[in-house]
Amino acid sequence: MTSDLIVFILLALIAVASALGMAFSQNTVYAALYLVLNFIVVAVFYLLLGAPFIAMAQITVYAGAIMVLFVFVIMLLGVQSLPPAKTLPWQKPLAVVLAILLAVESTYLLLSRAPLTQALAAPDASANTTSNLQQMALALFSEYLLPFEITSILLLVAMVGAIVLSKHEKKAGSGNGLG
Amino acid sequence: MVSVNYYIILSAILFTIGALGVLIRRNPLIIFMSIELMLNAANLAFVAFGRSFELTQGKPFFTGQIFVFFVIAVAAAEVAVGLALIVEIFKTKNTVNIDEVNSLKG
C-alpha cells in the first residue's frame, strides 16, 4: 500500500464522516461546521489532483462566503434545532434503501462507462507554479469567454433577486416608495 | 498511486449522502446544505476526470476545472436567492419545517 493511497483513504474517511455528520446532525450550526470541514477536505483533493486555483476558489467561495451566509441565516432565524416533527414511518427506511441503490448504480455506471485504471500521478512542481494558472486563465478568457460573461450576468440577477425578495414594501401612503 | 476510480467512488458516495440528506431531513437549511454537498461531489468527479484525461493526452487540459469554476459561481447565486426565500418563508409562516410549508397544496 503506497503512501498516496493511505493519504487518500484517510482524507476520504474524513470527507465521508463529515458528510454523514452534516446529514444527520440535529443542530443546524453543527451541520454547517461539518460541511465546512467537508469542503476543506475536498479542496485538499483538488490540490492532489493538480488544480490549485479550484482548491483556493473552493475555500474562499464555498467554505468562506457561502457557509458564512448559511451560519448568518441560521443565527438570524434562530433555528439551531427544530423540534422533532412527526415523519412518515416508512420514510427513513425507504430513503436509506433508495440511497444505497443510487450509490451502487451510480458507481457501477461511472466505472463501467469509464474504465480508467491508470494511476493519477501526483501533481508535479509545474502544477503549482503560475504558468498553470496562466494557462487556465487563457482558456477561461478565450475559449470560455461567453459562459464567463453569462455567469457575471447570472450573479447580478441573483443579487437583484435576493434584494427584491428581502425588501419589504411600505404600506401605500406611508412613504414615498424610496425606503 | 491512486487510480481515478477511487475518486469516482468517493464522489458517488458523497453524492449519495447528499441525496439521503435531502430525502430524510425536514429542515430546509440542511436540505440546502445537502444540495451543496451533491454539487461538490459532482465537482470532484469533474476535476478527477479532467486530471485523468490530461494524463492520457499528455498535455494540459483545463475544461474540467473551468466547469467547476462555473458550478461554484452558479452555486453562489443559488445560495443567495435560496436563503432569501427561506428567510421570507420564516417571516411569513414563522416556521422552517418544510412539512408545514404546503400552501400551494390546496
Interface residues (C-beta under 8 A of the other chain):
Chain A: T2 D4 L5 F8 A12 A15 V16 A19 L20 M22 A23 F24 T28 A31 A32 L35 N38 F39 V42 F45 Y46 L48 L49 G50 A51 F53 I54 A57 Q58 V61 Y62 A65 I66 L69 F70 V73 I74 L76 L77 V79 L82 A85 T87 Q91 K92 A95 V96 L98 A99 I100 L102 A103 S106 T107 L110 L111 A114 L116 T117 Q118 A119 L120 A121 A122 N132 Q135 M136 A139 L140 Y144 P147 T151 L154 L155 V157 A158 M159 G161 A162 L165 S166
Chain B: M1 V2 S3 V4 N5 Y6 Y7 I8 I9 L10 S11 A12 I13 L14 F15 T16 I17 G18 A19 L20 G21 L23 I24 R25 R26 N27 L29 I30 F32 M33 S34 E36 L37 N40 N43 L44 A45 V47 A48 F49 G50 R51 S52 E54 L55 T56 P60 F62 T63 Q65 I66 V68 F69 F70 I72 A73 V74 A75 A76 A77 E78 V79 A80 V81 L83 A84 L85 I86 V87 E88 F90 V96 N97 D99
